Amino acid sequence: MTGTLILVRHGQSEWNLKNLFTGWRNPDLTEKGIGEACATGQTLKAAGIVPDLYYTSALRRAQHTLDLMLEEMGIFNLTITRNTALNERDYGDLSGLNKDDAREKWGEEQVHIWRRSFDVPPPGGESLKDTAARTLPYYDAEILPQLKAGKAILVAAHGNSLRALVMAIEGLTPDEILAREIGTGEPTFYEIGSDGKLERRVEL
């Protein structure tokens, strides 16, 4: 059996637009973000995708994105699993700060290290390594067994929680995953074999 995994980063949020570090803070989508989510739902519907299971984070922007996609796909009366394991990376003391202001306070180089290193967290926050440490066990326990059984699964989450999943699924190095951009509202589509291994990445 081959399982299908669709990963979607939430549409543009109000804080994406304002250039703020968001993390576990809870802004909603902008009008652009709503449009991105609806467009992805239309893409999935056109591809004939009807997932068996639905997962998202505990944060509004990801939940709203999933709701909008499902509405476009004409899918109602279903169970959605929400879990903090899929939340965005926690930016700690940077949360709510404008990225330019953070650079002025701590310096360009230090903020770059916090944003783009694999294992150096910002003050009071998480690194990508820390994010993977909570996201991957949840994936292994809750999502991967369903994929091995041939289920189709849709996950709406965040740039860094999805990076953690993509890194594991594709077998990427820390440098490779840090260079991977995951755009707002963009789906990533995988076929996963009964052994839990990636069979192929599909472009929709």
C-alpha positions in Angstrom: 0.0 0.0 0.0 1.1 3.6 -0.6 0.0 6.4 1.7 -0.4 10.0 0.6 0.9 12.9 2.7 0.0 16.5 1.8 1.8 19.1 3.9 0.5 22.7 3.7 2.0 25.7 5.4 -0.7 28.2 6.6 -1.5 31.2 4.4 0.1 34.6 5.0 -0.7 35.7 8.6 -1.2 39.2 9.9 2.2 39.0 11.5 3.9 37.7 8.4 2.7 40.9 6.7 4.0 43.0 9.5 7.4 41.3 9.5 7.1 40.1 13.1 8.5 37.0 14.7 5.3 35.0 15.4 6.1 31.6 16.9 3.4 30.5 19.3 1.6 33.8 19.2 -1.8 33.6 17.6 -2.6 36.0 14.8 -5.1 35.1 12.1 -4.7 35.1 8.3 -4.6 38.2 6.1 -6.8 38.6 3.1 -3.9 37.3 1.0 -3.5 34.4 3.3 -7.2 33.5 3.0 -6.8 33.6 -0.8 -3.7 31.3 -0.6 -5.6 28.8 1.5 -8.6 28.8 -0.8 -6.4 28.4 -3.9 -4.6 25.4 -2.4 -8.0 23.9 -1.6 -9.0 24.4 -5.2 -5.7 22.8 -6.4 -6.3 19.7 -4.2 -9.9 19.4 -5.4 -8.8 19.6 -9.0 -6.3 16.8 -8.4 -9.1 14.6 -7.0 -7.6 14.4 -3.5 -9.9 13.4 -0.7 -7.9 12.8 2.4 -8.9 10.2 5.1 -7.4 12.1 8.0 -6.7 15.8 8.9 -4.1 17.2 11.3 -3.2 20.8 12.3 -1.6 22.7 15.1 -3.1 24.5 18.1 -2.7 27.9 16.4 -5.4 29.8 14.6 -3.6 30.6 11.3 -3.1 26.9 10.6 -6.6 25.9 11.7 -8.2 28.6 9.6 -6.1 27.5 6.6 -7.3 24.0 6.9 -10.9 25.1 7.3 -10.7 27.2 4.2 -9.1 24.4 2.2 -11.8 21.9 3.2 -14.5 24.3 2.3 -13.1 24.7 -1.2 -12.8 20.9 -1.4 -16.4 20.4 -0.4 -15.5 18.3 2.6 -17.6 18.7 5.7 -18.6 16.8 8.9 -15.2 15.4 9.6 -12.8 15.0 12.6 -9.8 17.3 12.7 -6.9 16.4 15.1 -5.2 19.5 16.6 -2.0 19.2 18.5 0.7 21.5 19.8 3.4 19.1 18.5 2.6 20.7 15.1 2.9 24.3 16.3 5.4 26.7 14.8 8.9 27.0 16.3 8.7 29.0 19.6 10.7 32.2 19.0 10.8 33.0 22.8 11.9 36.5 23.5 11.8 37.4 19.8 8.0 36.7 19.6 6.1 39.8 18.6 9.2 41.8 17.7 9.7 43.3 14.3 12.6 41.5 12.6 14.4 44.8 11.8 14.0 45.9 15.4 15.5 42.6 16.6 18.5 43.2 14.4 19.0 46.6 15.9 18.8 45.2 19.4 21.0 42.0 19.0 22.8 42.6 15.8 22.4 41.3 12.2 24.7 38.3 12.7 23.2 37.1 16.0 19.6 37.3 14.7 20.7 35.5 11.5 22.2 32.7 13.7 18.9 32.4 15.6 16.8 32.3 12.5 19.0 30.1 10.3 21.1 27.8 12.5 19.8 24.3 13.2 20.5 24.0 16.9 21.0 27.6 18.3 17.7 28.8 19.9 16.8 32.4 20.5 16.5 33.4 24.2 13.6 31.5 25.8 12.7 29.8 22.5 13.3 26.8 20.3 15.9 25.9 17.6 14.8 23.9 14.6 16.4 20.9 16.3 14.1 21.5 19.4 11.1 21.8 17.1 11.9 18.5 15.4 12.3 16.9 18.8 8.6 17.5 19.5 7.2 17.2 16.0 8.9 14.0 14.8 7.8 11.8 17.7 4.2 12.9 17.1 4.5 12.2 13.4 6.1 8.7 14.1 3.4 7.8 16.6 0.2 9.3 15.1 0.7 10.0 11.4 3.2 7.5 10.0 1.3 4.4 11.0 -1.7 5.7 9.0 0.5 6.3 6.0 1.9 2.8 6.2 -1.7 1.6 6.1 -2.3 3.4 2.9 -4.3 6.4 4.2 -4.3 9.9 2.6 -3.4 12.5 5.2 -3.6 16.3 5.0 -1.5 18.3 7.5 -1.8 22.1 7.8 1.0 23.5 9.9 3.9 26.0 9.9 7.1 26.7 8.2 9.4 25.2 10.8 7.3 22.3 12.0 6.9 21.3 8.4 10.7 21.7 7.8 11.2 19.2 10.6 8.9 16.7 8.8 10.4 17.4 5.4 13.9 16.9 6.8 13.0 13.5 8.1 10.9 12.3 5.1 13.5 13.4 2.5 16.5 12.5 4.6 18.0 16.0 4.4 20.9 17.4 6.3 20.5 20.4 8.6 22.1 22.6 6.0 19.9 21.3 3.3 16.7 21.8 5.3 17.7 25.3 6.4 18.0 26.2 2.7 14.5 24.9 1.9 11.9 27.6 1.6 8.3 26.5 2.3 6.0 29.2 1.0 2.7 30.2 2.6 -0.2 28.2 1.3 2.0 25.9 -0.7 1.3 22.2 -0.7 4.1 19.5 -0.6 2.9 16.1 -1.7 4.5 12.8 -0.9 3.8 9.1 -1.5 4.9 7.0 1.4 5.3 3.2 1.2 4.1 0.6 3.6 7.7 0.5 5.0 7.3 4.2 6.0 9.8 5.3 3.5 9.4 8.0 0.8 8.5 6.6 -2.5 8.3 9.9 -4.4 7.6 13.5 -4.1 4.8 14.6 -6.4 4.4 18.1 -7.9 0.8 19.1 -8.2 
